[in-house]
Structures are given as C-alpha cells and as structure tokens.
Amino acid sequence: MCFQKLFLLAALITAPLTGCELLPSAPPEEDLLDGPIEGLSSAQRAAFFRGDEEFNRIFGMADGLGPIFVAHACGACHPGDGDGHPVFNLTRFGRYDGDRFDPMLTHGGPQIQNRAMPGYQAEAVPEEATGITRLTAPSVTGLGLLEAVDDGTLLALADPDDVDGDGISGRVQLIDSSDFIAEIVSLETLVSGDAAARGRLLPIDGKYIGRFGKKAVSINLLHQTVTAYSLDMGLTTDLIVQDLFNPAVGGRATDGVPDPEIPSSTVEDVVFYLRTLRPPPRRRADDPDVLEGEILFDEIGCAACHVPTLRTGRSEIMALNEVEFHPYTDLLLHDMGPDLDDGYTEGRALTSEWRTAPLWGIGLAERFQGGTAYFLHDGRAESLRDAIEFHGGEGAASRSAFRKLAPDEQERVIRFLESL
C-alpha cells in the first residue's frame, strides 16, 4: 500500500550500506487500516490498487489543483486511510435566513478553501456568517460496507418520535433531489441495478437518505468523492464541471486547465477503492477487560446509537454482498446537545444534530494522528473520556451512566473502545 511503500522507501534511502539487515519490520497487520477487503477477484484487486494510487496522488497547478483548495491530495487529509489531523480541518459556514439555513454560496460557501496557488487569493470566512463549524477528516476504511446497508435497515433503526421512550430519537437525513443528485442515482442504477433490487437510494417523497459526512449529506460514495474533489481540491469532474466561486475575485476560480480535470475512469477507480477498503481490524478482542467493557458499553446505553452490528444488502461486489459487520453506528442523526452545537447545518439536520460516528478503528486514531488522538467532529476531545463528556442531548443519559460506573469499570469501557 502507498503508506507502507513510502515507509519502506524512506528506510532504504537513509539506511547505511552494511551487511546487516537494517530494514525495519512492517507494522503488525492489526495496526494498519489500509488494504483490500477479502474476497476480491484479480480484476477487482487491480481496480483497488489503481484507486489507491489515485487516492494518494499529489496534485499540482498543471493538474488543475485549485487555484483555491484545502489539500493537494486525498491522502493528505486521510493519512494511511485513517482519521485526519485538525491542522487539515475543513471549515464550513452559513447563516439562518428566517427559518432556512443559507449556505452562502455567493460568499464562497459552504466551505472555505483556505489555501491558494501563488499569486491567487484564498478565501476567508465572511463576517456575515453566523454558523461556523470545523470538521476533521474521518477514516475511510470499511465505507463500502456502510454504503451497502439497505435503506430499510436505517429506517427501521430510526425512531424520530422516541416511540420506545428510551430518550434516543435518531432519524435519517433526507437530501432533496436535484439534477446533480438525479445523475448520481442514475449512475448507481447502471452499476448495481434499480433501487428496488439493490434496496438503496429509494426515493422518499422525492428525497434520498444520506449516510456519509458528519451531517450525513452524501447519499453514496460517488457523491462523497466528486464533492471532495471539488470542495477540498478545486478539481472538476464530469459531475461537477464548474470551478469554485471565490468572492475574493468576484467570480469562478478558474485555472486554465481544461475541464473536467479528473476523468470519469479515475473517479470510478477511487470510488471502487473506497468501496473495497477493508474494515478496521479488531485488537485484543478476547481480553477479559475488553469483553467486560463491551457488556458495560451496552448496559449504559451507548449501543443504542453506536449499533454494534449491521448487515449489508444486495451488492454487485460479492465481498460486500449480504455480509454481517461491526461498525458501531446507526448512520442516523442524533441531537447531541448545546456543547456540540456549532450553529451550522446541512440538509435537514438541526445545528446540534450529528450522524453517529462509526467507532470501528477508533483505537488506532492516535497512531494516524501524529501521536495524539483527536475525537468528535472537529477533534476538540483529546481522549476518549473527554469525548464521552461532550455527549449531551440524546447522549446525556449514557454519559451520566458512565460517570456512575466504578473507576475500574470506566477503565474497562475505555479498554473496549481502544480495541475497536
């Protein structure tokens, strides 16, 4: 994989020429996030590695990067396919206009491109913005499994009116249709059949369930990928052909490179790569403290939102077809209370609502974030205990139950989380 190759190449370049074996041993498999899911054919593995190369490709001016951008490569925000560092946080903003949230497109919204090519002016958050959020890039492993879950499964998990009275009222994000969304759905139909057959992207009163992103506004990985190419790197595709609007120059941030800058074949490879990245490996799953911590995790109510087990529906990729997996999420929106309310929103989410973050891989965050782990949507929590303390709203009861555990029981819950 690209991360491992760079690690070994650096060792080769810097090692003195002696007869001794000086190459460092590769990290244990359980400490790595990258790698293809098991069960791919040789042709699928070839597509995976093409996508891997493109995901880590470093773009420059001649490739169409920018001229305003956040990062120069997908891998810059997702090192080793893991969680990003807050130094690369995305900044999004908007304001309320009556009861409607305005993403302020004419002010360069909804996202700031805070870097620019030499001689070009980067963006800044406008003074008129009333809601500003900063988003840390998540791990990208196991996304194909999450994408392959049936819409019906998510609807069955939702309880928007808290009918069962448990204080948890998760609901699906619903994204309005548009020409852009219709094209995304059409392309998905070409690949995996109609909505009824695949059980996903079923229209609900003209809307579609979102499942990716901090507010769950991307309906599938193609949607997520082309949006990231545009907003994060200023790169155009067949689905988003226009360059970004930059209010600093009063128009489109054109760069002279013919559009689309990223061909559909490349987008297809990157999407396939994201779909077939393996899920994060478990560690110490049989440790008695971990097993006890898992029981306590469920008893204090954390599993009501961080659902341990899901099952995929129909998929044309057999490795993803009708398989059970353990992401610890319900992919639903939950009100997390005032401490996590940035005054910013997307889709129909409230400003205090966030999609349940999958917990798988959370124990490897420190390794991929430079030695210090950063949790929650913006990295504000630097320990799992801090992250738990920020859980208000629908998470307040679980937070209270965690506080009431004996110190050794609390430590077992933390040990369990670190094993994911």
Summary of the structure (lengths in Angstrom):
residues: 420
radius of gyration: 21.5
end to end distance: 21.9
largest distance: 73.3
contacts: 1364
relative contact order: 0.15
helix: 38%
strand: 13%
